[in-house]
Amino acid sequence: MRLKNYILVKIDRDEVSSEFVPYAKYVPTIYFMTPKQKILERVTGYFNVSDFKSWIDDADMKLKNQK
């Protein structure tokens, strides 16, 4: 599975969620974050599989560069 190293979390936008995640002006918004909640990539909208895989590649690369 391509996302096995990630924790997938679905959050509905409301007052409580704004305490834990950045404000998202548009939905869907997907954040690739470090364990310390630093945003690596922000993806807004819907994408086909190949485009979304490239977002995962970018997030993977940024995470590896931080180690």
mmJSON file of the N, C-alpha and C atoms, coordinates in Angstrom:
{"data_MODEL":{"atom_site":{
"group_PDB":["ATOM","ATOM","ATOM","ATOM","ATOM","ATOM","ATOM","ATOM","ATOM","ATOM","ATOM","ATOM","ATOM","ATOM","ATOM","ATOM","ATOM","ATOM","ATOM","ATOM","ATOM","ATOM","ATOM","ATOM","ATOM","ATOM","ATOM","ATOM","ATOM","ATOM","ATOM","ATOM","ATOM","ATOM","ATOM","ATOM","ATOM","ATOM","ATOM","ATOM","ATOM","ATOM","ATOM","ATOM","ATOM","ATOM","ATOM","ATOM","ATOM","ATOM","ATOM","ATOM","ATOM","ATOM","ATOM","ATOM","ATOM","ATOM","ATOM","ATOM","ATOM","ATOM","ATOM","ATOM","ATOM","ATOM","ATOM","ATOM","ATOM","ATOM","ATOM","ATOM","ATOM","ATOM","ATOM","ATOM","ATOM","ATOM","ATOM","ATOM","ATOM","ATOM","ATOM","ATOM","ATOM","ATOM","ATOM","ATOM","ATOM","ATOM","ATOM","ATOM","ATOM","ATOM","ATOM","ATOM","ATOM","ATOM","ATOM","ATOM","ATOM","ATOM","ATOM","ATOM","ATOM","ATOM","ATOM","ATOM","ATOM","ATOM","ATOM","ATOM","ATOM","ATOM","ATOM","ATOM","ATOM","ATOM","ATOM","ATOM","ATOM","ATOM","ATOM","ATOM","ATOM","ATOM","ATOM","ATOM","ATOM","ATOM","ATOM","ATOM","ATOM","ATOM","ATOM","ATOM","ATOM","ATOM","ATOM","ATOM","ATOM","ATOM","ATOM","ATOM","ATOM","ATOM","ATOM","ATOM","ATOM","ATOM","ATOM","ATOM","ATOM","ATOM","ATOM","ATOM","ATOM","ATOM","ATOM","ATOM","ATOM","ATOM","ATOM","ATOM","ATOM","ATOM","ATOM","ATOM","ATOM","ATOM","ATOM","ATOM","ATOM","ATOM","ATOM","ATOM","ATOM","ATOM","ATOM","ATOM","ATOM","ATOM","ATOM","ATOM","ATOM","ATOM","ATOM","ATOM","ATOM","ATOM","ATOM","ATOM","ATOM","ATOM","ATOM","ATOM","ATOM","ATOM","ATOM","ATOM","ATOM"],
"id":[1,2,3,4,5,6,7,8,9,10,11,12,13,14,15,16,17,18,19,20,21,22,23,24,25,26,27,28,29,30,31,32,33,34,35,36,37,38,39,40,41,42,43,44,45,46,47,48,49,50,51,52,53,54,55,56,57,58,59,60,61,62,63,64,65,66,67,68,69,70,71,72,73,74,75,76,77,78,79,80,81,82,83,84,85,86,87,88,89,90,91,92,93,94,95,96,97,98,99,100,101,102,103,104,105,106,107,108,109,110,111,112,113,114,115,116,117,118,119,120,121,122,123,124,125,126,127,128,129,130,131,132,133,134,135,136,137,138,139,140,141,142,143,144,145,146,147,148,149,150,151,152,153,154,155,156,157,158,159,160,161,162,163,164,165,166,167,168,169,170,171,172,173,174,175,176,177,178,179,180,181,182,183,184,185,186,187,188,189,190,191,192,193,194,195,196,197,198,199,200,201],
"type_symbol":["N","C","C","N","C","C","N","C","C","N","C","C","N","C","C","N","C","C","N","C","C","N","C","C","N","C","C","N","C","C","N","C","C","N","C","C","N","C","C","N","C","C","N","C","C","N","C","C","N","C","C","N","C","C","N","C","C","N","C","C","N","C","C","N","C","C","N","C","C","N","C","C","N","C","C","N","C","C","N","C","C","N","C","C","N","C","C","N","C","C","N","C","C","N","C","C","N","C","C","N","C","C","N","C","C","N","C","C","N","C","C","N","C","C","N","C","C","N","C","C","N","C","C","N","C","C","N","C","C","N","C","C","N","C","C","N","C","C","N","C","C","N","C","C","N","C","C","N","C","C","N","C","C","N","C","C","N","C","C","N","C","C","N","C","C","N","C","C","N","C","C","N","C","C","N","C","C","N","C","C","N","C","C","N","C","C","N","C","C","N","C","C","N","C","C","N","C","C","N","C","C"],
"label_atom_id":["N","CA","C","N","CA","C","N","CA","C","N","CA","C","N","CA","C","N","CA","C","N","CA","C","N","CA","C","N","CA","C","N","CA","C","N","CA","C","N","CA","C","N","CA","C","N","CA","C","N","CA","C","N","CA","C","N","CA","C","N","CA","C","N","CA","C","N","CA","C","N","CA","C","N","CA","C","N","CA","C","N","CA","C","N","CA","C","N","CA","C","N","CA","C","N","CA","C","N","CA","C","N","CA","C","N","CA","C","N","CA","C","N","CA","C","N","CA","C","N","CA","C","N","CA","C","N","CA","C","N","CA","C","N","CA","C","N","CA","C","N","CA","C","N","CA","C","N","CA","C","N","CA","C","N","CA","C","N","CA","C","N","CA","C","N","CA","C","N","CA","C","N","CA","C","N","CA","C","N","CA","C","N","CA","C","N","CA","C","N","CA","C","N","CA","C","N","CA","C","N","CA","C","N","CA","C","N","CA","C","N","CA","C","N","CA","C","N","CA","C","N","CA","C","N","CA","C","N","CA","C","N","CA","C"],
"label_alt_id":[null,null,null,null,null,null,null,null,null,null,null,null,null,null,null,null,null,null,null,null,null,null,null,null,null,null,null,null,null,null,null,null,null,null,null,null,null,null,null,null,null,null,null,null,null,null,null,null,null,null,null,null,null,null,null,null,null,null,null,null,null,null,null,null,null,null,null,null,null,null,null,null,null,null,null,null,null,null,null,null,null,null,null,null,null,null,null,null,null,null,null,null,null,null,null,null,null,null,null,null,null,null,null,null,null,null,null,null,null,null,null,null,null,null,null,null,null,null,null,null,null,null,null,null,null,null,null,null,null,null,null,null,null,null,null,null,null,null,null,null,null,null,null,null,null,null,null,null,null,null,null,null,null,null,null,null,null,null,null,null,null,null,null,null,null,null,null,null,null,null,null,null,null,null,null,null,null,null,null,null,null,null,null,null,null,null,null,null,null,null,null,null,null,null,null,null,null,null,null,null,null],
"label_comp_id":["MET","MET","MET","ARG","ARG","ARG","LEU","LEU","LEU","LYS","LYS","LYS","ASN","ASN","ASN","TYR","TYR","TYR","ILE","ILE","ILE","LEU","LEU","LEU","VAL","VAL","VAL","LYS","LYS","LYS","ILE","ILE","ILE","ASP","ASP","ASP","ARG","ARG","ARG","ASP","ASP","ASP","GLU","GLU","GLU","VAL","VAL","VAL","SER","SER","SER","SER","SER","SER","GLU","GLU","GLU","PHE","PHE","PHE","VAL","VAL","VAL","PRO","PRO","PRO","TYR","TYR","TYR","ALA","ALA","ALA","LYS","LYS","LYS","TYR","TYR","TYR","VAL","VAL","VAL","PRO","PRO","PRO","THR","THR","THR","ILE","ILE","ILE","TYR","TYR","TYR","PHE","PHE","PHE","MET","MET","MET","THR","THR","THR","PRO","PRO","PRO","LYS","LYS","LYS","GLN","GLN","GLN","LYS","LYS","LYS","ILE","ILE","ILE","LEU","LEU","LEU","GLU","GLU","GLU","ARG","ARG","ARG","VAL","VAL","VAL","THR","THR","THR","GLY","GLY","GLY","TYR","TYR","TYR","PHE","PHE","PHE","ASN","ASN","ASN","VAL","VAL","VAL","SER","SER","SER","ASP","ASP","ASP","PHE","PHE","PHE","LYS","LYS","LYS","SER","SER","SER","TRP","TRP","TRP","ILE","ILE","ILE","ASP","ASP","ASP","ASP","ASP","ASP","ALA","ALA","ALA","ASP","ASP","ASP","MET","MET","MET","LYS","LYS","LYS","LEU","LEU","LEU","LYS","LYS","LYS","ASN","ASN","ASN","GLN","GLN","GLN","LYS","LYS","LYS"],
"label_asym_id":["A","A","A","A","A","A","A","A","A","A","A","A","A","A","A","A","A","A","A","A","A","A","A","A","A","A","A","A","A","A","A","A","A","A","A","A","A","A","A","A","A","A","A","A","A","A","A","A","A","A","A","A","A","A","A","A","A","A","A","A","A","A","A","A","A","A","A","A","A","A","A","A","A","A","A","A","A","A","A","A","A","A","A","A","A","A","A","A","A","A","A","A","A","A","A","A","A","A","A","A","A","A","A","A","A","A","A","A","A","A","A","A","A","A","A","A","A","A","A","A","A","A","A","A","A","A","A","A","A","A","A","A","A","A","A","A","A","A","A","A","A","A","A","A","A","A","A","A","A","A","A","A","A","A","A","A","A","A","A","A","A","A","A","A","A","A","A","A","A","A","A","A","A","A","A","A","A","A","A","A","A","A","A","A","A","A","A","A","A","A","A","A","A","A","A","A","A","A","A","A","A"],
"label_entity_id":["1","1","1","1","1","1","1","1","1","1","1","1","1","1","1","1","1","1","1","1","1","1","1","1","1","1","1","1","1","1","1","1","1","1","1","1","1","1","1","1","1","1","1","1","1","1","1","1","1","1","1","1","1","1","1","1","1","1","1","1","1","1","1","1","1","1","1","1","1","1","1","1","1","1","1","1","1","1","1","1","1","1","1","1","1","1","1","1","1","1","1","1","1","1","1","1","1","1","1","1","1","1","1","1","1","1","1","1","1","1","1","1","1","1","1","1","1","1","1","1","1","1","1","1","1","1","1","1","1","1","1","1","1","1","1","1","1","1","1","1","1","1","1","1","1","1","1","1","1","1","1","1","1","1","1","1","1","1","1","1","1","1","1","1","1","1","1","1","1","1","1","1","1","1","1","1","1","1","1","1","1","1","1","1","1","1","1","1","1","1","1","1","1","1","1","1","1","1","1","1","1"],
"label_seq_id":[1,1,1,2,2,2,3,3,3,4,4,4,5,5,5,6,6,6,7,7,7,8,8,8,9,9,9,10,10,10,11,11,11,12,12,12,13,13,13,14,14,14,15,15,15,16,16,16,17,17,17,18,18,18,19,19,19,20,20,20,21,21,21,22,22,22,23,23,23,24,24,24,25,25,25,26,26,26,27,27,27,28,28,28,29,29,29,30,30,30,31,31,31,32,32,32,33,33,33,34,34,34,35,35,35,36,36,36,37,37,37,38,38,38,39,39,39,40,40,40,41,41,41,42,42,42,43,43,43,44,44,44,45,45,45,46,46,46,47,47,47,48,48,48,49,49,49,50,50,50,51,51,51,52,52,52,53,53,53,54,54,54,55,55,55,56,56,56,57,57,57,58,58,58,59,59,59,60,60,60,61,61,61,62,62,62,63,63,63,64,64,64,65,65,65,66,66,66,67,67,67],
"pdbx_PDB_ins_code":[null,null,null,null,null,null,null,null,null,null,null,null,null,null,null,null,null,null,null,null,null,null,null,null,null,null,null,null,null,null,null,null,null,null,null,null,null,null,null,null,null,null,null,null,null,null,null,null,null,null,null,null,null,null,null,null,null,null,null,null,null,null,null,null,null,null,null,null,null,null,null,null,null,null,null,null,null,null,null,null,null,null,null,null,null,null,null,null,null,null,null,null,null,null,null,null,null,null,null,null,null,null,null,null,null,null,null,null,null,null,null,null,null,null,null,null,null,null,null,null,null,null,null,null,null,null,null,null,null,null,null,null,null,null,null,null,null,null,null,null,null,null,null,null,null,null,null,null,null,null,null,null,null,null,null,null,null,null,null,null,null,null,null,null,null,null,null,null,null,null,null,null,null,null,null,null,null,null,null,null,null,null,null,null,null,null,null,null,null,null,null,null,null,null,null,null,null,null,null,null,null],
"Cartn_x":[0.842,0.0,0.883,0.577,1.392,1.441,0.394,0.331,0.591,1.285,1.472,2.28,3.101,3.891,3.174,1.924,1.151,-0.005,-0.411,-1.621,-2.697,-3.751,-4.823,-5.886,-6.22,-7.2,-8.186,-9.457,-10.49,-11.065,-11.075,-11.562,-12.623,-13.772,-14.802,-14.454,-14.709,-14.363,-15.381,-14.903,-15.745,-14.85,-15.445,-14.673,-13.655,-14.013,-13.103,-11.9,-12.124,-11.011,-10.006,-10.44,-9.525,-8.446,-8.642,-7.607,-6.455,-6.702,-5.727,-5.126,-5.83,-5.336,-5.48,-4.66,-4.765,-6.119,-6.498,-7.749,-7.679,-8.73,-8.821,-9.936,-9.571,-10.564,-11.411,-10.804,-11.494,-11.515,-12.524,-12.601,-12.704,-12.122,-11.283,-9.899,-9.297,-7.904,-7.196,-6.093,-5.317,-3.97,-3.591,-2.303,-1.405,-0.185,0.861,1.689,1.683,2.323,3.34,4.312,5.271,4.603,5.22,4.662,4.549,5.341,5.275,4.335,3.518,2.474,3.003,4.218,4.712,4.156,3.608,3.006,4.102,4.104,5.026,4.394,3.146,2.394,0.942,0.326,-1.105,-1.716,-2.672,-3.314,-4.782,-5.232,-6.618,-7.311,-8.466,-9.245,-9.119,-9.701,-9.694,-8.679,-7.983,-6.948,-7.107,-6.619,-6.594,-5.461,-5.402,-4.46,-3.013,-2.634,-1.228,-0.819,-1.703,-1.385,-1.266,-2.162,-2.104,-0.84,-0.438,0.811,2.005,1.987,3.099,3.115,1.936,1.888,2.491,2.203,2.776,4.294,4.778,6.221,6.875,6.249,6.79,6.847,5.791,5.761,6.817,6.963,7.986,9.385,9.653,10.961,11.224,10.242,10.415,10.625,9.921,10.078,11.473,11.957,13.301,14.375,14.176,15.154,15.204,14.16,14.139,14.859,15.097,15.726,17.212],
"Cartn_y":[-1.186,0.0,1.243,2.155,3.356,4.274,4.307,5.218,4.525,3.388,2.617,3.372,4.326,5.096,6.347,6.488,7.663,7.264,8.195,8.023,8.846,8.191,8.868,9.314,10.596,11.164,11.988,11.765,12.572,13.5,14.79,15.779,16.628,16.737,17.648,19.057,20.03,21.408,21.975,22.305,22.941,23.674,24.257,25.042,24.19,22.97,22.102,21.712,21.367,20.926,22.043,23.298,24.407,24.518,23.875,23.862,22.931,21.979,20.932,20.978,21.532,21.587,23.006,23.368,24.708,24.928,26.175,26.53,26.127,25.515,25.123,25.932,26.796,27.631,26.803,25.797,24.971,23.518,22.794,21.365,20.594,19.436,18.843,19.48,19.524,19.924,18.796,18.363,17.27,17.831,17.543,17.98,16.773,16.87,15.916,16.618,16.051,16.716,15.798,16.413,15.666,15.297,14.41,14.098,15.326,16.359,17.593,18.622,18.193,18.977,20.086,19.937,20.858,20.399,21.319,20.978,20.789,19.609,19.318,19.679,19.31,19.582,19.856,20.748,21.02,20.801,19.91,19.564,19.956,20.788,21.243,20.768,20.169,19.719,18.23,17.811,16.398,16.181,15.046,14.738,13.311,13.069,11.687,10.954,9.654,8.821,9.228,9.417,9.726,11.081,12.068,13.374,13.287,12.542,12.417,11.668,10.674,9.96,10.907,11.877,12.831,13.712,14.022,14.762,13.908,12.624,11.724,11.676,11.593,11.589,12.854,14.005,15.272,15.283,14.823,14.78,13.818,12.657,11.692,12.307,13.001,13.607,14.683,15.515,16.565,15.97,14.904,14.266,13.652,13.002,12.409,13.482,14.638,15.722,16.362,16.18,16.755,15.885,14.638,13.714,13.911],
"Cartn_z":[0.0,0.0,0.0,-0.835,-1.04,0.179,0.97,2.114,3.445,3.431,4.66,5.708,5.31,6.27,6.763,6.392,6.782,7.687,8.517,9.315,8.626,8.197,7.477,8.469,8.423,9.339,8.528,8.742,8.097,9.159,8.861,9.818,9.144,9.78,9.301,9.772,8.929,9.249,10.234,11.434,12.446,13.439,14.465,15.428,16.178,16.521,17.268,16.416,15.159,14.31,14.069,14.108,13.857,14.925,16.063,17.097,16.722,15.841,15.562,14.167,13.227,11.848,11.314,10.323,9.744,9.074,8.965,8.303,6.835,6.353,4.944,4.299,3.38,2.706,1.739,1.144,0.155,0.61,0.149,0.453,-0.855,-0.947,0.086,0.1,1.269,1.427,2.156,1.601,2.183,2.601,3.839,4.363,4.556,4.072,4.405,5.468,6.683,7.814,8.481,9.134,9.938,11.26,12.033,13.356,14.268,13.971,14.772,14.147,13.227,12.566,11.656,11.148,10.136,8.791,8.034,6.742,5.695,5.07,3.975,2.639,2.471,1.24,1.6,0.851,0.981,-0.401,-0.476,-1.741,-1.643,-2.569,-2.559,-3.825,-3.66,-4.8,-5.038,-6.14,-6.523,-7.631,-7.582,-8.564,-9.057,-10.276,-10.744,-10.033,-10.193,-9.444,-9.705,-10.949,-11.244,-10.674,-10.733,-10.155,-8.636,-8.0,-6.55,-6.116,-6.894,-6.578,-6.611,-7.513,-7.559,-6.31,-5.753,-4.477,-3.359,-3.362,-2.357,-2.513,-3.748,-3.996,-3.446,-3.687,-3.186,-1.662,-1.021,0.442,0.973,0.344,0.752,0.672,-0.426,-0.621,0.439,0.704,1.711,3.098,3.403,4.704,4.844,3.792,3.829,3.973,3.355,3.436,4.816,5.61,6.953,7.967,7.636,8.596,8.655],
"occupancy":[1.0,1.0,1.0,1.0,1.0,1.0,1.0,1.0,1.0,1.0,1.0,1.0,1.0,1.0,1.0,1.0,1.0,1.0,1.0,1.0,1.0,1.0,1.0,1.0,1.0,1.0,1.0,1.0,1.0,1.0,1.0,1.0,1.0,1.0,1.0,1.0,1.0,1.0,1.0,1.0,1.0,1.0,1.0,1.0,1.0,1.0,1.0,1.0,1.0,1.0,1.0,1.0,1.0,1.0,1.0,1.0,1.0,1.0,1.0,1.0,1.0,1.0,1.0,1.0,1.0,1.0,1.0,1.0,1.0,1.0,1.0,1.0,1.0,1.0,1.0,1.0,1.0,1.0,1.0,1.0,1.0,1.0,1.0,1.0,1.0,1.0,1.0,1.0,1.0,1.0,1.0,1.0,1.0,1.0,1.0,1.0,1.0,1.0,1.0,1.0,1.0,1.0,1.0,1.0,1.0,1.0,1.0,1.0,1.0,1.0,1.0,1.0,1.0,1.0,1.0,1.0,1.0,1.0,1.0,1.0,1.0,1.0,1.0,1.0,1.0,1.0,1.0,1.0,1.0,1.0,1.0,1.0,1.0,1.0,1.0,1.0,1.0,1.0,1.0,1.0,1.0,1.0,1.0,1.0,1.0,1.0,1.0,1.0,1.0,1.0,1.0,1.0,1.0,1.0,1.0,1.0,1.0,1.0,1.0,1.0,1.0,1.0,1.0,1.0,1.0,1.0,1.0,1.0,1.0,1.0,1.0,1.0,1.0,1.0,1.0,1.0,1.0,1.0,1.0,1.0,1.0,1.0,1.0,1.0,1.0,1.0,1.0,1.0,1.0,1.0,1.0,1.0,1.0,1.0,1.0,1.0,1.0,1.0,1.0,1.0,1.0],
"B_iso_or_equiv":[0.0,0.0,0.0,0.0,0.0,0.0,0.0,0.0,0.0,0.0,0.0,0.0,0.0,0.0,0.0,0.0,0.0,0.0,0.0,0.0,0.0,0.0,0.0,0.0,0.0,0.0,0.0,0.0,0.0,0.0,0.0,0.0,0.0,0.0,0.0,0.0,0.0,0.0,0.0,0.0,0.0,0.0,0.0,0.0,0.0,0.0,0.0,0.0,0.0,0.0,0.0,0.0,0.0,0.0,0.0,0.0,0.0,0.0,0.0,0.0,0.0,0.0,0.0,0.0,0.0,0.0,0.0,0.0,0.0,0.0,0.0,0.0,0.0,0.0,0.0,0.0,0.0,0.0,0.0,0.0,0.0,0.0,0.0,0.0,0.0,0.0,0.0,0.0,0.0,0.0,0.0,0.0,0.0,0.0,0.0,0.0,0.0,0.0,0.0,0.0,0.0,0.0,0.0,0.0,0.0,0.0,0.0,0.0,0.0,0.0,0.0,0.0,0.0,0.0,0.0,0.0,0.0,0.0,0.0,0.0,0.0,0.0,0.0,0.0,0.0,0.0,0.0,0.0,0.0,0.0,0.0,0.0,0.0,0.0,0.0,0.0,0.0,0.0,0.0,0.0,0.0,0.0,0.0,0.0,0.0,0.0,0.0,0.0,0.0,0.0,0.0,0.0,0.0,0.0,0.0,0.0,0.0,0.0,0.0,0.0,0.0,0.0,0.0,0.0,0.0,0.0,0.0,0.0,0.0,0.0,0.0,0.0,0.0,0.0,0.0,0.0,0.0,0.0,0.0,0.0,0.0,0.0,0.0,0.0,0.0,0.0,0.0,0.0,0.0,0.0,0.0,0.0,0.0,0.0,0.0,0.0,0.0,0.0,0.0,0.0,0.0],
"pdbx_formal_charge":[null,null,null,null,null,null,null,null,null,null,null,null,null,null,null,null,null,null,null,null,null,null,null,null,null,null,null,null,null,null,null,null,null,null,null,null,null,null,null,null,null,null,null,null,null,null,null,null,null,null,null,null,null,null,null,null,null,null,null,null,null,null,null,null,null,null,null,null,null,null,null,null,null,null,null,null,null,null,null,null,null,null,null,null,null,null,null,null,null,null,null,null,null,null,null,null,null,null,null,null,null,null,null,null,null,null,null,null,null,null,null,null,null,null,null,null,null,null,null,null,null,null,null,null,null,null,null,null,null,null,null,null,null,null,null,null,null,null,null,null,null,null,null,null,null,null,null,null,null,null,null,null,null,null,null,null,null,null,null,null,null,null,null,null,null,null,null,null,null,null,null,null,null,null,null,null,null,null,null,null,null,null,null,null,null,null,null,null,null,null,null,null,null,null,null,null,null,null,null,null,null],
"auth_seq_id":[1,1,1,2,2,2,3,3,3,4,4,4,5,5,5,6,6,6,7,7,7,8,8,8,9,9,9,10,10,10,11,11,11,12,12,12,13,13,13,14,14,14,15,15,15,16,16,16,17,17,17,18,18,18,19,19,19,20,20,20,21,21,21,22,22,22,23,23,23,24,24,24,25,25,25,26,26,26,27,27,27,28,28,28,29,29,29,30,30,30,31,31,31,32,32,32,33,33,33,34,34,34,35,35,35,36,36,36,37,37,37,38,38,38,39,39,39,40,40,40,41,41,41,42,42,42,43,43,43,44,44,44,45,45,45,46,46,46,47,47,47,48,48,48,49,49,49,50,50,50,51,51,51,52,52,52,53,53,53,54,54,54,55,55,55,56,56,56,57,57,57,58,58,58,59,59,59,60,60,60,61,61,61,62,62,62,63,63,63,64,64,64,65,65,65,66,66,66,67,67,67],
"auth_comp_id":["MET","MET","MET","ARG","ARG","ARG","LEU","LEU","LEU","LYS","LYS","LYS","ASN","ASN","ASN","TYR","TYR","TYR","ILE","ILE","ILE","LEU","LEU","LEU","VAL","VAL","VAL","LYS","LYS","LYS","ILE","ILE","ILE","ASP","ASP","ASP","ARG","ARG","ARG","ASP","ASP","ASP","GLU","GLU","GLU","VAL","VAL","VAL","SER","SER","SER","SER","SER","SER","GLU","GLU","GLU","PHE","PHE","PHE","VAL","VAL","VAL","PRO","PRO","PRO","TYR","TYR","TYR","ALA","ALA","ALA","LYS","LYS","LYS","TYR","TYR","TYR","VAL","VAL","VAL","PRO","PRO","PRO","THR","THR","THR","ILE","ILE","ILE","TYR","TYR","TYR","PHE","PHE","PHE","MET","MET","MET","THR","THR","THR","PRO","PRO","PRO","LYS","LYS","LYS","GLN","GLN","GLN","LYS","LYS","LYS","ILE","ILE","ILE","LEU","LEU","LEU","GLU","GLU","GLU","ARG","ARG","ARG","VAL","VAL","VAL","THR","THR","THR","GLY","GLY","GLY","TYR","TYR","TYR","PHE","PHE","PHE","ASN","ASN","ASN","VAL","VAL","VAL","SER","SER","SER","ASP","ASP","ASP","PHE","PHE","PHE","LYS","LYS","LYS","SER","SER","SER","TRP","TRP","TRP","ILE","ILE","ILE","ASP","ASP","ASP","ASP","ASP","ASP","ALA","ALA","ALA","ASP","ASP","ASP","MET","MET","MET","LYS","LYS","LYS","LEU","LEU","LEU","LYS","LYS","LYS","ASN","ASN","ASN","GLN","GLN","GLN","LYS","LYS","LYS"],
"auth_asym_id":["A","A","A","A","A","A","A","A","A","A","A","A","A","A","A","A","A","A","A","A","A","A","A","A","A","A","A","A","A","A","A","A","A","A","A","A","A","A","A","A","A","A","A","A","A","A","A","A","A","A","A","A","A","A","A","A","A","A","A","A","A","A","A","A","A","A","A","A","A","A","A","A","A","A","A","A","A","A","A","A","A","A","A","A","A","A","A","A","A","A","A","A","A","A","A","A","A","A","A","A","A","A","A","A","A","A","A","A","A","A","A","A","A","A","A","A","A","A","A","A","A","A","A","A","A","A","A","A","A","A","A","A","A","A","A","A","A","A","A","A","A","A","A","A","A","A","A","A","A","A","A","A","A","A","A","A","A","A","A","A","A","A","A","A","A","A","A","A","A","A","A","A","A","A","A","A","A","A","A","A","A","A","A","A","A","A","A","A","A","A","A","A","A","A","A","A","A","A","A","A","A"],
"auth_atom_id":["N","CA","C","N","CA","C","N","CA","C","N","CA","C","N","CA","C","N","CA","C","N","CA","C","N","CA","C","N","CA","C","N","CA","C","N","CA","C","N","CA","C","N","CA","C","N","CA","C","N","CA","C","N","CA","C","N","CA","C","N","CA","C","N","CA","C","N","CA","C","N","CA","C","N","CA","C","N","CA","C","N","CA","C","N","CA","C","N","CA","C","N","CA","C","N","CA","C","N","CA","C","N","CA","C","N","CA","C","N","CA","C","N","CA","C","N","CA","C","N","CA","C","N","CA","C","N","CA","C","N","CA","C","N","CA","C","N","CA","C","N","CA","C","N","CA","C","N","CA","C","N","CA","C","N","CA","C","N","CA","C","N","CA","C","N","CA","C","N","CA","C","N","CA","C","N","CA","C","N","CA","C","N","CA","C","N","CA","C","N","CA","C","N","CA","C","N","CA","C","N","CA","C","N","CA","C","N","CA","C","N","CA","C","N","CA","C","N","CA","C","N","CA","C","N","CA","C","N","CA","C","N","CA","C"],
"pdbx_PDB_model_num":[1,1,1,1,1,1,1,1,1,1,1,1,1,1,1,1,1,1,1,1,1,1,1,1,1,1,1,1,1,1,1,1,1,1,1,1,1,1,1,1,1,1,1,1,1,1,1,1,1,1,1,1,1,1,1,1,1,1,1,1,1,1,1,1,1,1,1,1,1,1,1,1,1,1,1,1,1,1,1,1,1,1,1,1,1,1,1,1,1,1,1,1,1,1,1,1,1,1,1,1,1,1,1,1,1,1,1,1,1,1,1,1,1,1,1,1,1,1,1,1,1,1,1,1,1,1,1,1,1,1,1,1,1,1,1,1,1,1,1,1,1,1,1,1,1,1,1,1,1,1,1,1,1,1,1,1,1,1,1,1,1,1,1,1,1,1,1,1,1,1,1,1,1,1,1,1,1,1,1,1,1,1,1,1,1,1,1,1,1,1,1,1,1,1,1,1,1,1,1,1,1]
}}}
